Amino acid sequence: MHSNTNKDVSIFWFRRDLRLSDNAGLYNALKDNIDVLPIFIFDTNILDKLSDEKDNRVNFIYWALEKLQRELEQLGSSLLVLKGQPIDVYKELLSTYNVSTVYTNHDYEPYAITRDQQIDDFLHRHNVTFKTFKDQVIFERKEVSKDDGLPYTVFTPYSRKWKSKLNDFYLKSYPVEQYFSNFIQKEPFPKMSLEDIGFLPSEMIFNLPNLDDHVISQYEHTRNFPSVQGTSRLSIHLRFGTISIRYLATKANRLSEVWLNELIWRDFYMCILYHFPHVVNGAFKRQYDQIKWRNNEQEFYAWCNGHTGYAIVDAGMRELNCTGFMHNRVRMIVASFLTKHLLIDWRWGEAYFAQKLLDFDLSANNGGWQWASGSGCDAAPYFRIFNPYEQTKKFDPQLDYIRKWVPEFETLNYPQPIIEHKFARERVLKVYKEALQ
């Protein structure tokens, strides 16, 4: 069984935490043990669902792993990158190494919870301990609960309790550097190419996370204007853990409560997903599953491709298709337009975003789409319908954002609106009302 080594090793399994610094699980692994073998698994259960062979997220992960590998090589160690179903990978690892403990950080998505339980059971049968830690959020699971112990389903009271609990203990960085000498010392493992994983390089250039204090301190004044670089653009780094949430929350706490609230929304949606996993496939408020969606495929394609005749909507969709990013204010506008103007099921929009967004995160994407359609835990009331023209006047008054992404906007080549705003508004109110009686 344990053929190659008779020396005990511990494994640290990187997942949504692709960094060496301030990493909870990694800190615990290194502190407890000498000879910690760092690994990453390209999980075929996830990869097999991806349709784009140049998937930018796979490219981002690969980029982040190369950075990790360079850092580990400087410490005389190496990252073992593997591909397959995690359970098969662990069978292989246990036949190669004498593993005492596997360390990793918590993940709150339904698939991840099932996967981790399966790995835990398997390791347990082979007398290997599986230890997991809180790393990607400030508060998790039941840490911020109502006084009766039940989970919050409304953001404002949740955020009040969250802020009242916040203290230096929760923001403290893990001093991983003190134990770097406990990484396994070895020559670099053979390198796995993107092609070995089944993907091709994309054209996208990735940058190291850069937290601009000026952007954070001005955030509440600039965050709603898509033509301004007024947001931190850190969401992909948060998604894959190339930056620490504790570092960000510490900065936010000092510089901007409005920006801190965005981090709290992230914790909130992770808690909702954890406590109410039915939201993955259905409405949080179950009566919203009664809505009779029109689901017109032609209209859906017009929305996907940015050809609705509503310039702010089209600009947002084209930005998404081109860059894998969409400004948060515009995300709300396009989601409201799809669900309310076109009466297309929010799950269609959610799935399209899931395919295209670099920072796709199940909990936040699902929460945002349910919020826009009215079906979510803390959603806008169903009769609140964004008027794209008013949103443009407020948030892109000079049309800078629109002109950037929809250059033909003021020409005869630009299509007429796919639907008239007033008609769409009356129609959706009627349909929702019938479903929610």
N, C-alpha and C positions, 0 to 999 in steps of 0.2 A: 504493500500500500504506500508506505512512505519511502520511495526508492532513492531519490537523489540526495536528500540531506538528512542528517540525523539531528541537526541543530534545530531547536524550536524557533519558528518565526511567528510574528503577528502580521496580519494583513490590514492595511488601511485601504478601504474601497472608496475612491473618489466618485462623486455623482454630480450633485448640484452645488459643488463647493470647490471649484477648480482653482485653488490657490493654496500656498503653503502658510501664509500669515493668518493669524487670528481665525483659526479653523478648529472648532470645538472637538470634533471626533479625532482629528489628527493630533491635536495636543494631548488628548487622553491616551491615544495609542503610543505615542513617543514617550510620554512620561512613564507609562507602565512597563515599557519593554525595550530591550535592545534587539536589533534586527527586525525593524518594521519594514515590510515589503509593500510599497505603494502600488495599487493597481487601478486601472479603469477598464470597464467592460462596455464595449459597443453592443448594446442589447438588441438582438435581432427581433425580439417581440415588438420593439419600438421602430427600428429601422425599416422593417418589412412593410410598415404602413405608409412610408414616405414615398411620394410619387416622383419627386424631382431629383434626378441623379446629381444635380449640382446644388442640392439643398444647402442653403446658406447657414442653417443652424448646425448641421453636421460639420460644415467648413469652420464655423466658429469654434466648436468643441475641439476640432483637430488643431486649430491655431492655438487654443488655450493649453492643450496637452503638450504641444511642442515647447511652449514657454515653460511649463512645469518640468518637462524633461531637461531643458537647459539648466534650470535652477537645481534640479536634483543631481545632475552630472557634476556641477560645481561642488556639491557636497559629497562626491564620491559614490553616489547612489544612482538608481535608475527607475523609471516608471515602466511597469509591465502593462502593456495595452493588449487587451484580449477582445475577441468578438464571439458572440454566440448567445444562447439563452443562459441567463445567469446560473441556473441550477446545474447545467452541463459544465459551465466554466468552473464552478466550485468543485464538482466531482474531479475534474482534471487537476485543479490546484491541490486538492488533498492527496492526490496520488503522487504529486511531485514534491510537495513540501510537508514538513512536519508542523502543521499549523496549530497554534494554541488558542488564539483569539482572533476574531474578525471585528474590526471597528468601522463604523460608518456614521453618517448623520441622518437624522429623521427625514422622511419624505411623507407628505400628507395626501398624495393623490391615491384614488382607489386602486389603480394598477400597482403602484409602488407598495402599498400596504400589503396587498396579496403576495407580491413577489418577496417582500422581506420576511413575511411569515413563513413562506415556503423555504427560504434559505435558512432561517432560524431553526426550523424543524429538522432540516437535513443536517446542519452543523451539529445540532444537539445530539442527534443519533450517533455522530462520530466524535462525541466528547469535545467539541470545539465550542467555545463561548462566542456569542454574537452580542456585541455591545453597540448601542446607537445613542446619539446625542442630539440635542437641539442646537441647530446652527443657522438655519436660513431665515428665522424670524426672531423677533424680540420676545414675544409671548406666543405660546402655542396651546392647542387643545383646550384644556379647562383652566388655564392660568388666569385668563380674564373672563370671569363668569358673573352672572347676576348674583345677588345676595342669596337667592335660593339654590344656587349651584347650576342653574340651567344656562345654556349658551345665549348670548345676546344675538338678536336678529335685526337690530337697528343700529346703525353706525354711531350716531351721536353719543348715546349713553355708553356704548362700547369704548369709544375713543376717550371719554371722560375717565372711565375706570382704568383704561390703559395708561393714560398720562398720570393718574394718581399713583399707580404702582411703579412707574418708572423711577429707577434710582441708579446710582453708579454701579451697583452689583450687576445689573442686567446689561450695562453698556461696556463692562470691563472687557478688554481685549485678552485673548488667550496668548500667553507668551511662548508660542511654539518654538521660536528661535533657540530658546534655552536647551532644547532637546534634539536639535538637528543631528547631533552625532549618533543618535539612535536609529537613523535610517540604515537599512541593510547596505553594506558596502560591497559594491560589485561593478563589473564592467557593464556598459549600456546593453540593454536587451536589444535584439534585432528590431529595427524600426518597421512599423506597419504603415503602409502608404494609404492614402485616401482610397485608391483603387482597390486595395486589399479589403477595405471595408465595404466596397461596392458603390462608391461615389466618385464624382469628378470635382476638381477644383472649380470654384465659382470666381466671378470677377470681383467679388466684394473685398474691400480692404477693411481690416479690423484694427481698431486702435485700443491702446491700453485705457482702462477707465481713468477719466480725468474729472475730478470733482472741483468745479470752478466755484469758489466761495461767492464770487460776485453774482453768478447765475442763481445760486441758492438764496442769497439775501434779497435779490430783486424778484424772486420767483412769483410772489403773489401779485406783482404788478405786470409781469410779462407773460405769465404762463398760458394765457388764453389766446395769444396771438400767434397763429401758425407761421406767419412770415418772419417772426423774430426768433432768434436762437435763445428762447427764454426757458427752455426745459433742460434738464441735466443730461439727457440721452444716455442714462446709465441703466435703463431697464434690462438690456440684454446681459449686462454684467451682473445685475442682481439675479436674473433668471438662472444663470449658470454658475453663480457664486465666485466670479473672478474678483469680486470686491465684497468686503464684509458688511453685513447689515448693521453690526454694532458700530462700526466706523461711521457709516452714513447717519445712523440715528443720533450719534454723539454730535456730529456737525449740525444736523437739522435742529437739534435741541438748542443749539447755540445761535443759529443763524435765521431760522424761519419756521414758525409753527405751521404755516400753510404747507410747506414741503414735508414737515414731519407728518402731517395728516395723510399725505400720500403713502408714506411708509406704513401708517396705521391701517389704511384701507387694505394694503397688501396682507397684513396679518389677519385682518377681519375676514377677507375672502378665503384665506387658507383655513380659518376656523370654521367658516360656513361649510366649505367642502368636506372638512373632516367630520363635522357633526351631522351634516345632511347630504350624504353622498348621492341621494336621488336627484340632486340638481344637475348631475352630469348628463342625464338623459331627459329630464323633464323639468317643468317649472317648479321653482321653490314654492310659490303659491299654486297649489295643484289645480285650482279652478281655472287658471290660465291655460291649462292643457285643453280646455274646451273651445278655445278660439278657433274659428273656421278660417284658416289662412287661405289666401288665393294661390300662393306659390306658382306664379306665372314664370315659366323658365326663361322666356325671352327677356322679360323685365329683369330677372335675376342676372342674366348675362350682361345686360346693359349696365346694371349697377356694378357688377364685378369689374367691368372694363372701363368704367368712368365715362359712360355715354348716356347719362340720364337727362341731360339738358338743364340740370341744376348744378351750376358751376362749382359751388363749394363742395358738393358731394363728389363730383367728378374729380376735382383736384385731390381730394383725400384718397380716393381709390387709386388714382394714378401714382400718387406718392407711395402708397403701400406696394403696388405692383412693381414699382421701379426700385424701391430702396429697402423694403421689408420693415419700414417704419411708418407710423402715422401719428400725427400730433394728437394729443389726448382730447382736446376740444373737438377736433374734427372726427375722432372716433365716435363721439357721442352723436354728432350730427348725422354721420352716414348710417349709424345703427338705428337711430330714430327713423330716418328716411326709409330704410329697408322694411322695418317692421310696421311702421305706422302709415307711411304714404303708399307703399306697395303691398302691404299686408302679406309679407313673406315671413315665414316662420323664422324666429330668431336663431334657431339651430343651424339654418342654412348659412346665415351670416357668421355665426360663431365658427363653423367648420371652415369657412373661407379664410377667416382671420387666422385660424389655427394653422392653416397651410402656408400662409404668407408672412405672418409676423415673426421677425427675428426674436422678439422678446416674448413669444407665445408662452403663456403660463396658464394652465387649465383653470385655476381658481379665479384669477383676475379676469381672464377672457370671458369665462362663463358668467362671472358676477357682473361684468360690464354689459354684456348682451342682455342678461335678464333685467338689469336696471333699465336699459333703454326701452325694452319691450313692455315694461311695467310688471313683469312676472316675478321679479327678484325679491330678495328679503327686505331690502331698504330702497325700493324702487320709486321713481317718480310716479305720481298717480297716473292712471292710464290716459286721462284726458289732457295730460300735458304733452303737447305735440310740438316739437321744434319746427319753427318756420325757417327754412333754409335762407330766405331772403333777409329776414331780420338778423339771423346769425351772421350772415355775411356783413351786413351793415355794422354790427357790433364788433366783430372780431377780425374782419379783413376789409376795413373801410376803404383803403386805397387799392384794393384788389391785387395786392402784390403777390399773395400766395396763389390766388386763382390764375393770374397771368403766367406765373412760373410753370404751373402744371397743366393749364388748359390754354395754350397759346392761341388757339383758334376761337377762343371765347367770344370775342367781339366781331367775328366775321360771319358770313353767310353759311360757312361750313359747319357751324356749331348747331347741333340738333335742337329742335323745339323740346320743351319740357315733356317728359314721358307721361306726366299726369299733372292735372291742374291742382294747385295747393289746396284751394278751398274745397273742391270736390273730394280730394283725398281725406281731408280732415273730417268732413261730415261722414264719409263712408266708414272710416276706422272707428269713429265714436259709436256708430250704430252697431258695427260688428262686435266690438268689445262689450258693449252694453248687453247685447243679446247673450253673449257667452257668460257674462259674470253675474247675471241675475240670480 
